[in-house]
Amino acid sequence: MNVFGIATALAGVVLFLAALLATLRANRDVRIPYGTRPATQPHGSVAMRALGAGLTVLGAVLVGQTSVWWALAIVVAGPGVALVAIAVHNARIRRLPRSSSAG
């Protein structure tokens, strides 16, 4: 069960982060908000994120039968990496020169 749980959780984290990467690419020059929807959502990214989150939780439950700490690490790792990726993206957007459109 432990190997299957780790594989399931890893697949979930990969799906979750792939959906995030697609969202970051679609919003290349726009800040990504933390609590609401981004300006552009790529087709299928919400479903990928939901499936990834579900697989991550399922994997964590399967791993949690033998080790609670590994289950906690799995559940925290995926969203933790996502929050760091969004923070780095938003910091990069802040550093971009703003275009002034004088009409």
Summary of the structure (lengths in Angstrom):
residues: 103
radius of gyration: 16.7
end to end distance: 64.2
largest distance: 64.8
contacts: 294
relative contact order: 0.20
helix: 71%
strand: 0%
